[in-house]
Structures are given as C-alpha cells and as structure tokens.
Amino acid sequence: MKNKNFSIKAKLLLAIIPITCAMIVALVIIAYNVSAMMIKQNATQLLETSVAKQGTSIENWMNENLSSFNAAKRAIEQAHPKDAELQKIVNGYYNFNTNSPDGLYIADQNGTVIKATKSTKNTTNAVNSPWFKEGLSHVNMTFGDPYVAGGHKVISATGLIDDGSNNLRILGADFTLDRISTIVNSNISMDGAQAFLVNKDTMKVMADRNSAFVAQKVGSSDQPAIYKAAAKQIDHGNYNTQTLGTDFTAFHTIAGTNWVLVSYIPTKVVLANLSKLRLIMIAISIVALIIMCIVVERVTNRTIKPVKKMTKVITAMADGDFTVDVDTKGNDEIAEMGKSIDKFIVYMRQMIKAISQISTSLQTQANW
C-alpha cells in the first residue's frame, strides 16, 4: 500500500496554529492575573485608607465628647460643691451636648443618684448597673460597653470622681450609638464596603449598620460569616489587611480605647470590573485566534504555492517531460531553487537536442 501524502502546508499549519493559540491563551492568562493582582493591591490600599479615615473620625468624636465631660469632672473635683450646688451643675449639663442629651449624672455606692431634673434616665438599682461597674475601674471618664437603656442602645462614659464627699462616686454620661454608628458607616471610600466596631476585650459589637447586631458578641450565629472570621483575627491580635472568606478585610485600632474598627468589602465587588475585562479578553482572544489562523493559512499557502508548482515540474521531468517551465519570482530560497531547476531544464533541453542531432547524423551516415 502506498503511504498517504501529507502536504507541507498541513504540517506547517499543525505546527504553527497550536503554538500560536497556546501563546495567545498564555498571554491572556498572564494579563488577567497581573490585572487581578493590581486591582487587589489598589483595593487593599483604598480599603486601608478608608478604614483609617473612619478611625480618625471616631477618635475625634470620642475625644471631643470626653474632653468636655472630663473638663466638667475636673471642675467639680476642684470646687467640692455641696449636693445642692452639684444638682445645679448637673442641671446645667442637660442638653448641653447633642450626643448626650441627658447630660451628666452622679451615683454613689449607696445607690443615691444625682441627675438632671429633666433627665429621663432610669437610675433604679444604679450600683448593679453596667455603667457603675465600669466607672469603678476608670479614673478619667472612659467609654464602656453598649447596653440597652429605656429601649435604646447606649454607651456610657464613666469615671471615679472625688467631689469632696466621703462617698465613692461615679460620674457618667450616656451617649446614643446612633452617632457613632453613622460615623462607622460613613466616610467609606469604596462603594459596596461596610464596617463595624468591636470592643476587643469583651468582643461586643459597638456599632454596626444593622442595629440588631449592636451589643451582641461578634461572630454570633445570626451574623454574616465575615463577623466570625474577623472575631478570630481580633482574638489573635492579627490586624493585618487580609482576605477573610470572600471578603477583603482591613482593621484599625482606635487610639486610647480597646476598640477595633473592621471594614470589609466582598471580593466579587472588587473584581466585578475584572470579570467584565475577562469576558472582553476572551472575546478578543477568540477573534485574534480566528484572524491569526486565517493569516497563517494565507501566508503558508502563499509560501507553499511555488513549492507545489516546482513539485509538478519535477514530477513531469521524472516522466521525461522537459517542455515544462518554472515561473520563479522573488529572491528567497524557494525562488533560488526554482531558478536552479529552470537552469537544469534548459540544460536538459540542450542535451536532448544535441543527442537528437547526433542521432540524426548517425542515422544519415548509416543510410549511406
């Protein structure tokens, strides 16, 4: 059986096209991965900048409020006022601060409470209240954990006060968490990002867009998975920007407190534009492959066409036909080969002509 001929064109196409396709696919993959890395780096930097900006806003809010009430605390300690005068001072701080409308209140170890006359604060069983217990460990007024008071979630700034009496007294002021929650969820520089504030000592949520999570332990069952993942990192003191589950996550500690601000954004949001880019790159790659295949086929065909012509000429010569011609154009190796074959054909024609003339001469002489 004769072996089936396999054209040079087919061999070249089978060698060139797969290699070309592989190179284009490799370039697309490399470009996609490089783009993804750059987008992730930019997202990380933007998230870190955003959480730092939010942290600064919280620190400013906290310092501004604590400064005013600590100033009041120092004034009371210097004046050593009687209870009647102390009541007037407390009344003067009612609605003094928009973040703490009820103003100041003072409670001693006997459960006696001095608060503004118009204050609605519930002071029943003050000694066992969260704010009183927190105040026992603070010299200066410091924020504690959030708790529910009068149906509202509040946070108290409390501290020990020496007003000249012989009683152990706690000075306090309640703040609604609405303002701090607003700060936590504002000034976010990235669309789709969210944040929550955690007390790293008690692991309670201080502020969150979802008010139902406030005062809960971070990582509770009804919270998203990111809360549980963030809780583990806070528990280990790992505040590096990182990917937790499906979210880019940044941490920021609030100076002067035991609070940690956590800001996160879903990876799919960050890479949304990259997904579109991937589809565009795939479409461009397919078009490029089709064009490349057509170009390679045309170039190969143009290159192989003279070889095919020479093959026909050589086949005719092998059958003894030297009337054929090689039409050679160009100055490449194939053209040089064609010129050489053309010279050979001319030489063979001359030889055949000479042999024919000699044969005719010999035949004439033989007839004589």
PyMOL commands that set and color helices and strands:
alter all, ss='L'
color gray80, all
select helices_A, chain A and resi 8-79+83-92+126-128+130-135+177-184+211-213+225-235+267-270+272-318+333-367
alter helices_A, ss='H'
color red, helices_A
select strands_A, chain A and resi 104-108+113-115+142-149+152-161+169-176+194-199+204-208+242-244+247-253+259-266
alter strands_A, ss='S'
color yellow, strands_A
deselect
rebuild
show_as cartoon
